[in-house]
Every structure is written in structure tokens, then in C-alpha cells.
Amino acid sequence: MAEASKSPSPPPEVEPLLSQSNSGSQGQLNAAVDDLLNELQSKFENVSTELFGKLDDMTKRLDDLEASLAASNSTTASPSK
């Protein structure tokens, strides 16, 4: 009766087919993961490029503001006679 509780093993000619099916599924999974990683990398690069562009713009605007404030302070700080 102990043999009845064991799950039947597939016939020997079916085992290579199951192995091929598993390796095919593994290949599909690997391809899907690779595609997902490539997509994420592309999105990250786009966000990084956009972020650096915005930081450059902000730096330029801050430099302009600093120059404007320095010019404003130098004109108001000069004594009038």
C-alpha cells in the first residue's frame, strides 16, 4: 500500500520533453527579466539625464541671481555725495 501513495514517475521517453519544457520556460523567464532590466536601465538613464539638465539650469539661474544681487548691493552700498 505504500506504493499507492507515491506519485507516479513519467515514462523515460517523456522526461526529456519535460526537461526541454522547463529549460524553455527558464529561457523565457530569463528573456523577460533581461527585457525588464533593460527597460529599467533605459528609464533610469532618461531620468538621470533630465535631472542633470534641470540641475544645470538651476545652477545657471542661481549664478544669475547671485550676480544680480551682487550688482544690486554694489549700487546701493556706494555712498551718495
HUSULLIN-V252450 format. One record per backbone hydrogen bond with DSSP energy under -1.0 kcal/mol. NH is the residue of the N-H (numbers start at 1). CO is the residue of the C=O. If there is no record, write none. Layout:
nh:NH co:CO
nh:NH co:CO
This chain:
nh:14 co:11
nh:15 co:11
nh:18 co:14
nh:19 co:15
nh:20 co:16
nh:21 co:17
nh:22 co:18
nh:23 co:19
nh:24 co:20
nh:25 co:21
nh:26 co:22
nh:27 co:23
nh:28 co:24
nh:29 co:25
nh:30 co:26
nh:31 co:27
nh:32 co:28
nh:33 co:29
nh:34 co:30
nh:35 co:31
nh:36 co:32
nh:37 co:33
nh:38 co:34
nh:39 co:35
nh:40 co:36
nh:41 co:37
nh:42 co:38
nh:43 co:39
nh:44 co:40
nh:45 co:41
nh:46 co:42
nh:47 co:43
nh:48 co:44
nh:49 co:45
nh:50 co:46
nh:51 co:47
nh:52 co:48
nh:53 co:49
nh:54 co:50
nh:55 co:51
nh:56 co:52
nh:57 co:53
nh:58 co:54
nh:59 co:55
nh:60 co:56
nh:61 co:57
nh:62 co:58
nh:63 co:59
nh:64 co:60
nh:65 co:61
nh:66 co:62
nh:67 co:63
nh:68 co:64
nh:69 co:65
nh:70 co:66
nh:71 co:67
nh:72 co:68
nh:73 co:69
nh:74 co:70
nh:75 co:71
nh:76 co:72
nh:77 co:73
